[in-house]
Amino acid sequence: MKQLRLLALFFKLGTMSEMEYRANFFIHAWEAIMILATGVSVLWVVFSQTKKIDGWTFNELLMVLGIYFFFYGMINMTISPSMKRFMKDVWNGDLDYILTKPENHQLMASARQVVIWSLAEVLIGVGIMITSLYRLRAAIGVSQALMFLVAVGAGGIVIYSFWLVIGTLSFWTTKIENLLLVFYSMYEAGRWPVGMYPFWLKYSLVFVVPVALAVTVPAEAIIGRLSWSIAGICVGIAIPQYLFARWFFHYGLRRYSGASA
């Protein structure tokens, strides 16, 4: 409960800070709508020539696009800005101020910066998912809904763990920006199911940059293409990744010398 209250406080402070620049909401919403229009237009052009791609219909790929937007918004709303601020604090020596606070240092480092306007992308993603389900006329059972929640949870964990590891590397190097560019470049591939890609890229989207676990797997779960055994494997991948990321973060903290060094 204490950590939830802390997250709520971060969200409140982030909202108050961003409300000083309300025009950013309209700019960000316009950018999100343009990205959405581009994504849907590409799907429309492709499906004007065919009815299915690798077994996926237009409405099923809308689900993939919706989950893509959902996680893209979540990343840009808190994970990315928090980790970027954490990296700068490490390099500038300002991390000392966090370490003196009697709170969870990992939570403080990875969730204290909130860009509220990215909530627009999250809501757009949810809207696309609802539209996809409506067009599919999908009857979702309890088991299917639980599997979707498990898959989304596992996907969120692997993405968070990936960013935590990248952020922790700032204890040893300042050459992090290129890795972040790689992540965003490969995340763009999440607009399409990972099964469409060649083996080398499919492998990279599963084990290097975990786009497949975050986007494709939840989409397969909600439309009924995923089994509980695969969902269990995803959880089995997510938990060790989180444990490693947590260990690596605290390993880096122990080697942080602070601003006085």
C-alpha positions as semicolon CSV with decimal commas, in nm:
position;residue;x (nm);y (nm);z (nm)
1;M;0,000;0,000;0,000
2;K;0,285;0,237;0,076
3;Q;0,428;0,189;-0,272
4;L;0,087;0,244;-0,431
5;R;0,053;0,572;-0,241
6;L;0,397;0,670;-0,363
7;L;0,300;0,593;-0,724
8;A;-0,018;0,797;-0,681
9;L;0,193;1,087;-0,549
10;F;0,425;1,067;-0,852
11;F;0,124;1,069;-1,083
12;K;-0,023;1,371;-0,905
13;L;0,303;1,565;-0,914
14;G;0,356;1,476;-1,279
15;T;0,006;1,593;-1,363
16;M;0,054;1,923;-1,177
17;S;0,385;1,981;-1,352
18;E;0,255;1,906;-1,701
19;M;-0,060;2,116;-1,653
20;E;0,161;2,423;-1,670
21;Y;0,196;2,352;-2,044
22;R;-0,155;2,249;-2,146
23;A;-0,090;2,310;-2,515
24;N;0,133;2,002;-2,499
25;F;-0,181;1,790;-2,462
26;F;-0,318;1,900;-2,799
27;I;0,022;1,866;-2,966
28;H;0,072;1,519;-2,820
29;A;-0,284;1,410;-2,901
30;W;-0,240;1,530;-3,260
31;E;0,086;1,336;-3,293
32;A;-0,081;1,022;-3,153
33;I;-0,373;1,058;-3,395
34;M;-0,135;1,096;-3,688
35;I;0,056;0,784;-3,584
36;L;-0,275;0,600;-3,549
37;A;-0,396;0,719;-3,890
38;T;-0,071;0,606;-4,048
39;G;-0,092;0,262;-3,886
40;V;-0,455;0,206;-3,987
41;S;-0,390;0,339;-4,338
42;V;-0,107;0,091;-4,389
43;L;-0,334;-0,193;-4,275
44;W;-0,610;-0,072;-4,507
45;V;-0,375;-0,054;-4,807
46;V;-0,235;-0,400;-4,740
47;F;-0,575;-0,561;-4,688
48;S;-0,714;-0,400;-5,001
49;Q;-0,497;-0,657;-5,180
50;T;-0,550;-0,960;-4,960
51;K;-0,786;-1,097;-4,694
52;K;-0,525;-1,242;-4,460
53;I;-0,155;-1,201;-4,377
54;D;0,010;-1,502;-4,221
55;G;-0,335;-1,612;-4,104
56;W;-0,423;-1,273;-3,946
57;T;-0,728;-1,077;-4,059
58;F;-0,764;-0,697;-4,062
59;N;-0,966;-0,693;-3,739
60;E;-0,718;-0,921;-3,562
61;L;-0,430;-0,695;-3,662
62;L;-0,624;-0,403;-3,517
63;M;-0,586;-0,580;-3,182
64;V;-0,210;-0,598;-3,233
65;L;-0,205;-0,226;-3,317
66;G;-0,413;-0,145;-3,008
67;I;-0,178;-0,333;-2,774
68;Y;0,118;-0,167;-2,948
69;F;-0,029;0,178;-2,872
70;F;-0,117;0,081;-2,515
71;F;0,237;-0,020;-2,423
72;Y;0,389;0,263;-2,627
73;G;0,188;0,509;-2,420
74;M;0,276;0,339;-2,091
75;I;0,646;0,348;-2,179
76;N;0,638;0,715;-2,274
77;M;0,420;0,811;-1,978
78;T;0,642;0,688;-1,695
79;I;0,911;0,429;-1,776
80;S;1,106;0,622;-2,038
81;P;1,102;0,968;-1,870
82;S;1,181;0,817;-1,529
83;M;1,473;0,612;-1,659
84;K;1,614;0,901;-1,860
85;R;1,601;1,122;-1,550
86;F;1,762;0,843;-1,348
87;M;2,049;0,820;-1,599
88;K;2,110;1,194;-1,579
89;D;2,105;1,178;-1,198
90;V;2,372;0,908;-1,205
91;W;2,593;1,105;-1,441
92;N;2,547;1,434;-1,254
93;G;2,574;1,284;-0,906
94;D;2,217;1,386;-0,817
95;L;2,124;1,028;-0,737
96;D;2,256;1,097;-0,386
97;Y;1,930;1,278;-0,304
98;I;1,725;0,970;-0,389
99;L;1,944;0,730;-0,196
100;T;1,904;0,935;0,122
101;K;1,525;0,891;0,116
102;P;1,374;0,602;0,318
103;E;1,178;0,464;0,022
104;N;1,217;0,188;-0,234
105;H;1,509;0,314;-0,443
106;Q;1,414;0,107;-0,748
107;L;1,062;0,248;-0,747
108;M;1,193;0,600;-0,694
109;A;1,434;0,565;-0,984
110;S;1,197;0,403;-1,233
111;A;0,857;0,565;-1,172
112;R;0,900;0,916;-1,032
113;Q;0,868;1,106;-1,361
114;V;0,522;1,107;-1,522
115;V;0,436;1,265;-1,858
116;I;0,059;1,272;-1,828
117;W;-0,005;1,362;-2,193
118;S;0,111;1,015;-2,304
119;L;-0,210;0,891;-2,146
120;A;-0,365;0,984;-2,483
121;E;-0,173;0,702;-2,649
122;V;-0,282;0,459;-2,378
123;L;-0,648;0,554;-2,428
124;I;-0,615;0,531;-2,806
125;G;-0,471;0,181;-2,763
126;V;-0,761;0,077;-2,541
127;G;-1,007;0,226;-2,792
128;I;-0,851;0,030;-3,080
129;M;-0,867;-0,293;-2,879
130;I;-1,236;-0,238;-2,800
131;T;-1,304;-0,159;-3,167
132;S;-1,123;-0,476;-3,274
133;L;-1,327;-0,691;-3,036
134;Y;-1,649;-0,529;-3,156
135;R;-1,565;-0,589;-3,522
136;L;-1,460;-0,946;-3,448
137;R;-1,787;-1,005;-3,260
138;A;-1,567;-1,192;-3,015
139;A;-1,726;-1,371;-2,723
140;I;-1,453;-1,365;-2,458
141;G;-1,472;-1,628;-2,189
142;V;-1,330;-1,603;-1,838
143;S;-1,032;-1,822;-1,924
144;Q;-0,953;-1,615;-2,234
145;A;-0,976;-1,288;-2,041
146;L;-0,750;-1,420;-1,764
147;M;-0,499;-1,540;-2,021
148;F;-0,498;-1,194;-2,179
149;L;-0,433;-1,029;-1,842
150;V;-0,153;-1,275;-1,768
151;A;0,004;-1,210;-2,110
152;V;-0,023;-0,831;-2,072
153;G;0,127;-0,852;-1,723
154;A;0,417;-1,065;-1,845
155;G;0,473;-0,829;-2,137
156;G;0,476;-0,527;-1,908
157;I;0,726;-0,697;-1,678
158;V;0,972;-0,782;-1,956
159;I;0,956;-0,429;-2,099
160;Y;1,010;-0,275;-1,755
161;S;1,297;-0,516;-1,686
162;F;1,459;-0,428;-2,018
163;W;1,447;-0,056;-1,940
164;L;1,573;-0,113;-1,586
165;V;1,878;-0,299;-1,716
166;I;1,946;-0,028;-1,976
167;G;1,912;0,240;-1,709
168;T;2,145;0,055;-1,474
169;L;2,417;0,054;-1,740
170;S;2,446;0,429;-1,676
171;F;2,656;0,344;-1,370
172;W;2,934;0,237;-1,606
173;T;2,881;0,426;-1,933
174;T;2,721;0,736;-2,083
175;K;2,666;0,571;-2,423
176;I;2,305;0,475;-2,356
177;E;2,118;0,685;-2,612
178;N;2,204;0,447;-2,897
179;L;2,052;0,155;-2,706
180;L;1,732;0,353;-2,652
181;L;1,717;0,428;-3,025
182;V;1,756;0,057;-3,094
183;F;1,465;-0,018;-2,861
184;Y;1,231;0,233;-3,025
185;S;1,336;0,121;-3,374
186;M;1,267;-0,243;-3,295
187;Y;0,948;-0,160;-3,106
188;E;0,810;-0,024;-3,435
189;A;0,815;-0,386;-3,554
190;G;0,551;-0,458;-3,288
191;R;0,285;-0,312;-3,518
192;W;0,283;-0,653;-3,689
193;P;0,271;-1,006;-3,542
194;V;0,619;-1,140;-3,481
195;G;0,543;-1,457;-3,679
196;M;0,556;-1,256;-4,002
197;Y;0,925;-1,181;-3,967
198;P;1,226;-1,395;-4,065
199;F;1,382;-1,615;-3,798
200;W;1,669;-1,384;-3,704
201;L;1,437;-1,086;-3,651
202;K;1,176;-1,301;-3,476
203;Y;1,446;-1,423;-3,236
204;S;1,558;-1,065;-3,170
205;L;1,202;-0,951;-3,098
206;V;1,160;-1,229;-2,841
207;F;1,495;-1,246;-2,662
208;V;1,682;-0,920;-2,736
209;V;1,412;-0,651;-2,740
210;P;1,100;-0,821;-2,593
211;V;0,844;-0,676;-2,833
212;A;0,682;-1,010;-2,916
213;L;0,606;-1,093;-2,553
214;A;0,453;-0,750;-2,497
215;V;0,241;-0,714;-2,813
216;T;0,194;-1,029;-3,021
217;V;0,136;-1,273;-2,733
218;P;-0,142;-1,070;-2,564
219;A;-0,310;-1,027;-2,904
220;E;-0,301;-1,402;-2,960
221;A;-0,446;-1,453;-2,612
222;I;-0,747;-1,225;-2,657
223;I;-0,842;-1,361;-3,001
224;G;-0,812;-1,721;-2,883
225;R;-0,485;-1,829;-3,049
226;L;-0,282;-1,879;-2,732
227;S;-0,271;-2,180;-2,503
228;W;-0,218;-2,173;-2,128
229;S;0,109;-2,360;-2,175
230;I;0,251;-2,076;-2,389
231;A;0,116;-1,821;-2,142
232;G;0,297;-2,009;-1,867
233;I;0,620;-2,001;-2,066
234;C;0,584;-1,624;-2,103
235;V;0,547;-1,589;-1,726
236;G;0,847;-1,819;-1,686
237;I;1,047;-1,580;-1,904
238;A;0,920;-1,261;-1,740
239;I;0,988;-1,349;-1,376
240;P;1,359;-1,440;-1,418
241;Q;1,411;-1,129;-1,631
242;Y;1,263;-0,911;-1,358
243;L;1,469;-1,082;-1,086
244;F;1,785;-1,033;-1,291
245;A;1,701;-0,667;-1,362
246;R;1,636;-0,605;-0,992
247;W;1,962;-0,775;-0,892
248;F;2,154;-0,583;-1,159
249;F;2,006;-0,252;-1,040
250;H;2,113;-0,308;-0,680
251;Y;2,451;-0,433;-0,802
252;G;2,494;-0,100;-0,980
253;L;2,381;0,094;-0,672
254;R;2,652;-0,071;-0,463
255;R;2,912;0,058;-0,707
256;Y;2,773;0,411;-0,729
257;S;3,030;0,645;-0,574
258;G;2,811;0,957;-0,568
259;A;2,878;1,322;-0,639
260;S;3,159;1,340;-0,388
261;A;3,379;1,101;-0,592
